[in-house]
Amino acid sequence: MSDAFIPVNTPLLDGNEAEYLAECIRTGWISSEGPFVKRFEQAMAEAAGRRHGVAVTNGSVALDIAVHALGLQAGDEVIVPTFTIISCAAAVTRAGLVPVGVDCDPATWNMTIEGVEAAITPRTRAIMLVHIYGLPVDLEPIMKLAKARGLKVIEDAAEMHGQTYRGAPCGSFGDVSTFSFYPNKHVTTGEGGMIVTDDDALAEHLASLRNLCFQPQQRFVHEELGWNARMTNLQAALGVAQVERLPRTVEIKRRIGLLYDQHLADIASIRRPVARTNYAENIYWVYGVVLNDDVAFDAKEAMRRLAQKGIGTRPFFWCMHQQPVLRRMGLMLDESHPHAEYIARRGFYLPSGLALTEGEIARSAQALREVLP
Ligand SMILES: *Cc1c(COP(=O)(O)O)cnc(C)c1O
């Protein structure tokens, strides 16, 4: 076993990626007009059980455009999990809307129906569902509530390619759903994102928003402000190859989770990810652990000790309601979410990339064992 540093993520690009990229270069099709973009949109839409896919430059801008396209009014409230990436609250805030946070479940790290119910006010217009770290949100009760109250649903499935909820693909639940293709995601294009929907008119609007809202009749006359968020044919070529191997990717991720579970099962001082619920089996986008109360130090110290042993880690998300930038804007000020606050301080994830070897998993697990009291 080598003692080389084990990075927190290493992608696997050993399918048709090189061949499809070479095809882009051979044919000269590198821009967003190239044929792989449509192919990738169709493949992702199909994998997510949707009619339409709109490829964009990253998962954050996918959220920006998706939220914008729902056409909500300034000041409308959107419920968001507090335990998530800034992109979620940023998309809501940039659209002139008001993010209202909800706590997570202490075991699944996902938002809950109880949290959503408590956060609803007469000004609530939408719910942003964000699936966390490989296990979906328990969607059924939240979808039922959204329907009963006429709330829009934005589903952030950035960590969920290939995952299902009660057998239906994640990414099939929102009025709009989004994906990211950052290198640590199950499907990567280096940078990239996608918005999927079943609504024909919405899909057309999303495609226009992605392309600066150029108009077919008078290209440089604009009725609406859009973004240049076009994905290149080079990125989409990678994406097509990555979707082809998605089932295998999910298998590998589950195997990584299982191996970590086996290595770490007897360590009482950490909380491990939930392996399965009655609605889904974890696909371990990342393998997170949370230090229990009896550990005298926090995630920062554990990560520092692991780095000394050559193990790459990342901290858990920091709560949205504790983001200085949002608080300075007067947002989420009166919120407190104890479960999310706890795991944000005491959680981190271990090397979880697809190219991880069994030896590296064993070494990472052993290092964690050694740094814990
Ligand atoms: C990765 C991620 C994003 C952002 O995607 P980028 O492509 O990095 O902009 C958004 N939401 C969630 C839940 C993510 O994990």
Ligand as a Chemical Component Dictionary entry (heavy atoms), coordinates in Angstrom:
data_LIG
# 
_chem_comp.id                   LIG 
_chem_comp.type                 NON-POLYMER 
_chem_comp.pdbx_formal_charge   0 
_chem_comp.three_letter_code    LIG 
# 
loop_
_chem_comp_atom.comp_id 
_chem_comp_atom.atom_id 
_chem_comp_atom.alt_atom_id 
_chem_comp_atom.type_symbol 
_chem_comp_atom.charge 
_chem_comp_atom.model_Cartn_x 
_chem_comp_atom.model_Cartn_y 
_chem_comp_atom.model_Cartn_z 
_chem_comp_atom.pdbx_ordinal 
LIG C1 C1 C 0 -22.620 20.608 -6.613  1  
LIG C2 C2 C 0 -23.930 21.155 -6.183  2  
LIG C3 C3 C 0 -24.476 22.319 -6.743  3  
LIG C4 C4 C 0 -23.689 23.266 -7.599  4  
LIG O1 O1 O 0 -23.234 22.758 -8.772  5  
LIG P1 P1 P 0 -21.976 23.447 -9.510  6  
LIG O2 O2 O 0 -21.974 22.728 -10.821 7  
LIG O3 O3 O 0 -20.774 23.169 -8.691  8  
LIG O4 O4 O 0 -22.279 24.889 -9.654  9  
LIG C5 C5 C 0 -25.759 22.694 -6.385  10 
LIG N1 N1 N 0 -26.458 21.991 -5.491  11 
LIG C6 C6 C 0 -25.964 20.885 -4.901  12 
LIG C7 C7 C 0 -26.808 20.159 -3.926  13 
LIG C8 C8 C 0 -24.677 20.441 -5.213  14 
LIG O5 O5 O 0 -24.178 19.368 -4.608  15 
# 
loop_
_chem_comp_bond.comp_id 
_chem_comp_bond.atom_id_1 
_chem_comp_bond.atom_id_2 
_chem_comp_bond.value_order 
_chem_comp_bond.pdbx_ordinal 
LIG C1 C2 SING 1  
LIG C2 C3 SING 2  
LIG C2 C8 DOUB 3  
LIG C3 C4 SING 4  
LIG C3 C5 DOUB 5  
LIG C4 O1 SING 6  
LIG O1 P1 SING 7  
LIG P1 O2 DOUB 8  
LIG P1 O3 SING 9  
LIG P1 O4 SING 10 
LIG C5 N1 SING 11 
LIG N1 C6 DOUB 12 
LIG C6 C7 SING 13 
LIG C6 C8 SING 14 
LIG C8 O5 SING 15 
# 
